Amino acid sequence: MSFALNANLWKHDSTFLSAAEQKGFELLEIRGQDPRLASLDTLSGEEIPLHLLFRLHGYIIQVVFLYERTGNYLWHGPLRLKAGMDRTFAPFKLLDYGRHAGAYDRPELVLTVLDGLDVRIPGNISHFILEQRHAHFLECRHRDARNFLQLYPEDSFPEAVEFRRKVKSLLRVTAGILTTLGIPFWLSSGTCLGWFRQCSVISYSRDVDIGIFIVDYRPDIITAFREAGLSLKHKFGKVEDSLELSFLSEDVKLDIFFFYEEGDMMWNGGTQAKSGRKFKYIFPRFSLCWAELLELKVRVPCETLDYVMANYGNTWNIPVRSWDWKSSPSNVQENGLWPPAEWDQLIQVY
C-alpha cells in the first residue's frame, strides 16, 4: 500500500517510529541529497528522507515524500537502495510509485473514508493516475553545468539577462496554451541543448525551440497562440509532411517542430522559404521525461544525450555561435523540393 506525504508537514518523530516497531513493523528508510541545493557549489552532507517502507507479516506500506519545487510543482526522489541495504526487504520491482524521481502538478485533495480511516485522495483521480504513469523526472546535471560554465562563463550583460526573462515568460505562456489544448511538448534543438549542457538557455540563440508529436496536432493551435498575444511568423509544410510553425513574442521567436515516426526513428522537417527546399532531421526514438528549466516544469527527451548528439554531434559540449540550420546539424538530410504550384499553401511567411 502506497501513501504520498507532503514533506513540509513531516516531523521526524522518533516516538512514531518506536510505536511502529512496538506494533511489530520493520522499517527501511531511504534518504538522498536534496536536489534543490544541487545548484550550489557544495552540497551539505545532510540528506533528506525520500521513502519509508514498513513491513509486517510480508505486507509493505510505502510512504513517498513529496517536496515543493520552485516551479510550483511537487517532486519525489527515486526508490534507490544504497550499498548494504536489504534488497529482500520488499518486492521492489512491484513498487512502481516512486521507482524513478517524479514530478507532479500540485493536486487538489479531498477527504474520504477508507475502512473507517480518514484519508485524503486527489480530487481528480484519473488525472493523477495518468500523471503517475508519465512522472519520470530528470534532474539537470548541475555539476557538469558548473564545469561547463567555468570554461565558458554565462553572459551576464543586461541583454542576456533580459533574454532569459523573456524566454521564461514565453515558455510559461506556451505551457499554459498547450496544456489547455492537451498537447504535450518538449524542449528541442538549442533550447534542449541549453538545459542539458548548462542548466539554462543559450543566450545568443535568440529563440526558443520546442517539439510536438504530429499525432498531437490540433487545428486550433494557431488560433490559441494568437489569442494569447503571439503573432504567427511563418507556417511551413502540412500536417502530412514537415509541418513547422513559428510565433513571435516581443522579439523572441518560438519555433514549433512537429515530429513524425518512421520505423525506428523520429524526424522533423525544415523548409527554406526562398527556394522551397525541404530538409529532414533524424533522431533515434525517444520518450519524454519531466525536467526543470528557469523554474518551470517542462518536458525533455528522456534519452537526452542521444537526442543532443543526433543534432549536434560529439562536439555538443563546445559552444558554436555560427550555425547554419541547413548544413550544421549532424542529423540533417536533403528531402526534395516543395512543388512551386503549392508554395502558396505550404510556404506562408507573415
Salt bridges, closest charged atoms under 4 A:
GLU26 OE1 - ARG55 NH2 3.02
GLU29 OE2 - ARG31 NH1 2.90
ASP34 OD2 - ARG36 NH2 2.90
GLU47 OE1 - LYS82 NZ 2.69
GLU68 OE2 - ARG106 NH1 3.30
ASP96 OD1 - ARG99 NH2 3.00
ASP105 OD2 - HIS127 NE2 3.81
ASP105 OD1 - LYS297 NZ 3.21
GLU131 OE1 - HIS127 NE2 3.73
GLU139 OE2 - ARG69 NH2 2.92
GLU139 OE2 - HIS142 NE2 3.71
ASP144 OD2 - ARG141 NH1 2.93
GLU154 OE2 - ARG164 NH1 3.78
GLU162 OE2 - ARG165 NH2 2.60
ASP207 OD2 - LYS253 NZ 3.95
ASP220 OD2 - ARG218 NH2 2.68
ASP241 OD2 - LYS278 NZ 2.57
GLU244 OE2 - HIS234 NE2 3.16
GLU250 OE1 - ARG165 NH2 3.68
ASP251 OD1 - LYS166 NZ 2.81
ASP255 OD2 - LYS253 NZ 2.72
GLU261 OE1 - ARG285 NH2 3.03
GLU262 OE1 - LYS280 NZ 3.54
GLU292 OE1 - ARG69 NH2 3.45
GLU295 OE1 - LYS168 NZ 3.03
ASP324 OD1 - LYS326 NZ 3.02
GLU334 OE2 - ARG277 NH2 2.42
